[in-house]
């Protein structure tokens, strides 16, 4: 499993919020929902994306935009248009004055806007949360990724547009997977064609030696790997392997392995009530004390405190 595949598996949609937005000018919507990751696909007309701290970008039909930060932004038919609606972090839709807009702008299953047949239309999907493993990927991304219609031919946008209003068996799961597909397409396009070089570890899987070592780390984190044992498995000397890994990934093998193990452990701690000592063993630590020390050094709190901080109140 190459690094990009391993990390793309992490921001996987589960019950993601998906909506078809249909608008007729004049219109402007301010989004301050604090979602860590959002996907926007324009299906008709055009829209301006106006971030609070960046340059406006005009999106056309077929364009795909990934927003990899929780910062506020505006969608509008014109850059200077004042917002007529505000989407808040709790999902409420209001006027700037605070009047509820949910009913006047709701047009059926997963459809929202100021006109049911508006000339400007887009599909919007948000991931309500992202795992710690996925957060590693998000931290490597620029705030936005834009893939123009001419740069992709997958047909995923069209399929999602056809399916978004359905209510059949397994519909939510199908929509989640389609949203994942759009996310993967945008990140892969950026990793392959971005003018700004992405982190080395995102492309390291293209090196057959380093890629093989990363496969071992990702697939078998509980194994007692050392630089020597990894080098032996990929058929290189210890020193040669270490130099090649650092040149490709940007950090030593054991540093990468440690951060990978701790990210896996962080997610595991918040998924269920498995004892800390078992989580430690699952990610390659034979001593719970050593694991707790490494975890606290990396995250600033003990594994138990980290679990408690992520608990959902009853």
C-alpha angles and dihedrals in degrees: 000000000000119000094257092051092046093051096040088058088063105062089056116156117244112176091343120185110253128179141167109223117202120185141172120202134295095052142131131172125192114210118204099153094129092227110166093219131020132177123205125187119183111218102174139013116350142283138197118235108207116183119196092238105029146054121287116255125201113222122203133196110295095022119130123208126190116198108198100181134068093229120126122262142167133239114199146147089242131030096234096043112128113232118266094185135031125205110208133203092259091055095256117144114210142159114256085261092057102258114148112250102179099104101038091052101038114105105176136287110010093335124122137163147096093283129028091219098033119166092231114062136168141168115235124194127177132190106221091206140002126212123243090254089052091047089063088061094045091052088057094052127086114247091264136020118200123196113185121219091251091059098062136046101174098116091221093126091055092048092049090048090053094047104039096087095045124110102190130132111300092007096139092051091048092051091048091054093047090051089050089052092055090048093051091047093053096046094045091050090051093047092050102039110020115129088217110068112244119223113295094243091063091064098030092101090072089070104083094213098044091038091056091051091049090051089056093049095046097043098039109030092154093063115105093245122184129178088255095051093046091048090051092051093053094042102248138114116264094247094043093049093048092051092047093048093050092047091052104035101028098235137059119277095250093048090053092046092050094052090046093050093047092049090052090048092049091055092045092052091058097041098067145338099276108151116262093241090058093048088051091053092047091060098043106272116129092186120058088203092056089047093050091049093050092044094051091047090054102038102024095238137068120267091252093051090047090054092049092049090056096046117120111231114247 
